[in-house]
């Protein structure tokens, strides 16, 4: 594998792919359209893992699957593919924030009960920024969990 591909693998891992996904995507870009076995051979991804890896690449928006015998995988060009990957990460983060907000909403009554009627101390004024909405967030998730 050329040194530039090693750098690309590292960068793809940095932006959220695992190593096998990065290797498979690069191999697929070189071939444009290939079978899973061809991609496994060119990328070094174990044959036992290649189908899961390619399914993940499709889920993340980096390739398409052409059904048939054999099934073919088609690489999306880097710019739209990486834009799709960014959107995938944004969606996953939004799902995780909502999950945490629901958990916190359910946890607040139990924690309030645990105080046995005593008022807990508010956080020191210099730590209040820890409870404010992240920059660029409209704060809905925080408002939904009791006004954080």
Long-range contacts (C-beta under 8 A, 24 or more apart in sequence): 1-44, 15-82, 15-85, 15-86, 16-60, 16-85, 16-89, 17-60, 17-85, 18-56, 20-45, 20-46, 20-49, 20-53, 21-53, 21-56, 21-57, 21-60, 21-62, 24-50, 24-53, 24-54, 24-57, 25-57, 25-62, 25-63, 25-75, 25-81, 28-57, 28-63, 28-73, 28-74, 28-75, 29-75, 29-78, 31-75, 32-74, 32-75, 33-66, 33-72, 33-73, 33-74, 33-75, 34-72, 34-73, 35-70, 35-71, 35-72, 35-73, 36-70, 36-71, 36-73, 37-70, 39-73, 59-88, 60-84, 60-85, 60-88, 61-85, 61-87, 61-88, 97-141, 98-141, 100-141, 101-141, 101-142, 101-144, 101-145, 104-145, 104-146, 104-148, 105-144, 105-145, 105-146, 108-145, 108-146
